[in-house]
Each structure stands twice: as C-alpha cells, then as structure tokens.
Amino acid sequence: MCNLLTYLSMATCLTTLTSATAQAADAQTGARPNVLFITIDDMNDWTSVFDKDNPIQTPNLERLADRGAFFTRAYCSSPACNPSRASVMTGTRPHKTGIYGNSADWRGTLPDIPTLQRYFKDNGYFVCGAGKIFHHHQDWAFHDNASFDEYLMMAINEPYPPEKLNGLPNYGSRNTDWGPWPEDIRKTADYRTSEYAVRQLQQEHDRPFFLNVGIYKPHSPFFAPQEYFDRYPTDALVMPPLLDGDREDLPEGARSVLKPTDWYWRGMMKAQLEKPNAYRDYVRAYEACATFADEMIGKVIDALDKSPYRDNTIIVLWSDHGFHLGEKEHFEKFALWEKTTHIPFIIIAPGVTDPGTVIGKPVDMTTIYPTLVELCGLEMPPHVDGFSLVPLLENPETDIPPALMTYEKGNHAIRTERWRYIQYADGSAELYDHENDDNEWTNVVDKPENKDVVERLRAFVPVENADAVPDLGG
C-alpha cells in the first residue's frame, strides 16, 4: 500500500508507520465508513460557496455544499494556524490548553491526547495523507508521525522564483509575495497533494481509510499558475468594501492585540506609493490562489466519485481560519472579527445528511472530532471539549451553544446568529449586529439598548484561561 514517491524538482519523503492495533482490527471495522478529511489554509468567506455573487469563484466547494450539509456560520477555534489545527486535531479548546501561538509546542503540551487521526488509526482505520494537516512550523516539527500509517512528506511551498514577483523587496519576507508562478502546475505542492489523494482513491483498500488532504493555498505567498490569474482580469476586479476610519471605535484591547500585525496594512499603504496597483494585485493574487485551491479539491472529489468508495465515504471540508484582505485596515488573520474567523465548513455523511442541507446555527471547529467519532460508530473519547454535530445534522433546528473563538490568552469572540461579541483580556469589548452590519463597521457595545445582549453573551466567555505554553524549542 505504500510506495516510494518522487516528484519533479522537489525532494519528498514518504514516512511509513505500522500500527499493531490497526492490524488487529475486528471484522466489524470493515463495515465502517471511510473518511475524506480536507482542510484548506486561509480560505475566507468572500467565496461563491457562501454567495454566488461573491467575486471569488469556488465551483467545487459549491457542488460539495449541494450534496451535503453546508454550515453558513462556521468558525475557527482560533484565527492562527497552529492553535486552530491543534484544536481540531485534538478536540480541545485553546483557552484550556494554552496553545495560543503558531510556535506553541502543541504535542509537548498534550502528550497523552490521541489526535483525531491517531484515534481512527487505533480503531482499525488506514490513516494516510499529504499536504498541510498539522502546522508546518520549523520544517515539519509539528507533524505527528504517530497519527499516520503513511504520509507524503514534502516541502509545502513550491520552489521560489529567483526574486520576489511583486517587485517589493522591502515589504515583508519572501512569503509576502504574489504573482503567477510556477509555469508548470505539477511543481506546486497542492497539485502533488491532490495527485496523492487520487492515487489513494484508485487503490483497493482492505480496511476503512481516513484520507487527509491538506490544501495549502490560498496561504501566502500568493503563487498560482497564470491560468488562475487570467480568471480575474485586473480591469474587472472586485475589491473588498472598506470604511474610512473603521478602527476609530475599537477599544484598547483590540489595538493591543492588533499591534504586532499592523505592519501588513501599513506596509501596503507605503507600497502603493511605489506601485499604485500593489493592493489590487494582492487581492487578485489571493482570488487566483483560492480558485486554484478549489480546483485541486475538485480533482480529489472527481476521483472519489469514480471510485467504489463514493457511497461509503464521509467528506469533511473546513478551513483553519479566514483571511482579511484589507477590511478593518487589516491583512492576514490574527484577529477576532468575522472576516478572519468565518470559514467554509461542509459535511457529507451518507445516510445522515440530505443533499442541499443548509445549517445557519453558528458552530466552531471543536465539533469536528466528536462528530466524526459518532458518525463512524466509535466510542467517544473523554478528552474532547466540543460536541457532536450529528443531532444538528439530523435536525438543523437543534439547540446548541454559540460558537467560541480564542486568540491569545484572555481574548475571545462569541457568535450567535445575530451577534458577534468580542471581549479582550483587559475587559474591553466590541459588539456587532450582523442583522444590520455584516461588515462590522460599527461597534455598538456601549449602546444602552444592547446592555442585556452584552450580559447574555458575556456569560459564554471563559473565565479561566490557561497560561501560554512554551514555544517549541524554548
């Protein structure tokens, strides 16, 4: 089942692991559904899966949503790669573990917690994957070998061009770059990830599989082949809605949290003095990368549909967080607003989900672990902090608590169907009324008529917050 894989101009390594537990899986395990687990990096909600009039075209996400349950209000556990992924893969909440940052040693902090993948492996599943599943910190230092029977290890970023494509050598790092690259799509990591998944779906498996597909784009650098840029002509480009002075009503807690990343937006404003189209080119490149990612996912879904596993495979698709393209004078993630926490989330569970189901209740991604455990008939492990979405999949009107998001120690956001309440470690807060303000342009936390709303939502804010765990290596 495991072969040595090689690819064009990129050294790759396939780690193969064995599991005594998996080898001893009982006959009943063979009747369990397979799992296709797809995660996307930095995919925001300005995509056509949320609204066909949105400028970023994601037709493959649309067709996935049409065949299962699409959650219109799904939110990351944390708007940063490592804490978000650690939360999903361990079923724990950042405020309980102290895993807040991209360098936080998640495995050293939770040595006895089985990851979602390890739990399925120990219950008889063949667990394999490629691409970015765990955070790619320090050359795969955060990858968890014990979670997989087989994993395609490779450099996430395709080879860099000889010099920055955007012509802005003083703006950020080599990753703060965008433009058509490379010419050969086969050199991209996401193409290789999708090809690996296709091969797995073409193979004959003698036990249920848990196939992990980690799509890296639209993470920076915003590189994609030229054909994807061609789909977004510069003269017809739709730009994000911005409001002058959008930050004037932010509390001190927000300003403190945002300070380390403000250079992204300030740097862009400076870059436009040198290259007037820099901001438009940046947005165009993100849009191109998002559509490229969508097409790679489409390849995998096509392969599943051609395989004998189509009708016995659960599909879960999610993004680790959203992404700002200048809204609220902010780039990247690392904030607790709607744009940086709102994500695509789709579940297709044969025999459970009906095609075209739309669920509007807010959910966060601590639900993935227990939901997959229940859908696959496994015993629920005691360590999970979230709850299973199976009752909601069966009845979209089921009552559930609001979604909870955490960024760094003591900063939390609560999302209901109408409201977003953000409370910072210093006690300052924001409140946005999504019934009247989808762009979150007006902080209404101090309005007297919202006093009861604030008190009600504040009750969901964690009172105890774990100290931040040490960074990996120090």
Secondary structure as UniProt FT lines:
FT   TURN            8..9
FT   STRAND          12..16
FT   HELIX           20..23
FT   HELIX           27..31
FT   STRAND          34..40
FT   TURN            48..50
FT   TURN            52..53
FT   HELIX           59..66
FT   STRAND          69..71
FT   STRAND          74..75
FT   HELIX           81..90
FT   HELIX           94..97
FT   TURN            102..103
FT   HELIX           106..109
FT   TURN            111..112
FT   HELIX           116..122
FT   TURN            123..124
FT   STRAND          126..131
FT   TURN            137..142
FT   HELIX           145..147
FT   STRAND          150..154
FT   TURN            165..166
FT   TURN            169..170
FT   TURN            174..175
FT   STRAND          178..180
FT   HELIX           185..187
FT   HELIX           189..202
FT   STRAND          209..215
FT   TURN            217..218
FT   STRAND          222..224
FT   HELIX           226..229
FT   TURN            230..231
FT   HELIX           234..236
FT   TURN            244..249
FT   HELIX           252..258
FT   HELIX           259..261
FT   HELIX           263..274
FT   TURN            276..277
FT   HELIX           278..306
FT   TURN            308..309
FT   HELIX           310..312
FT   STRAND          313..319
FT   STRAND          324..325
FT   HELIX           327..329
FT   STRAND          331..332
FT   HELIX           338..341
FT   STRAND          342..343
FT   STRAND          345..348
FT   TURN            350..352
FT   TURN            355..356
FT   STRAND          357..359
FT   STRAND          363..364
FT   HELIX           365..367
FT   HELIX           368..375
FT   TURN            376..377
FT   TURN            382..383
FT   HELIX           390..394
FT   TURN            396..397
FT   STRAND          403..406
FT   TURN            409..410
FT   STRAND          412..415
FT   STRAND          419..423
FT   TURN            425..426
FT   STRAND          429..433
FT   TURN            434..436
FT   TURN            438..439
FT   TURN            445..446
FT   HELIX           448..450
FT   HELIX           451..458
FT   TURN            459..460
FT   TURN            472..473
//
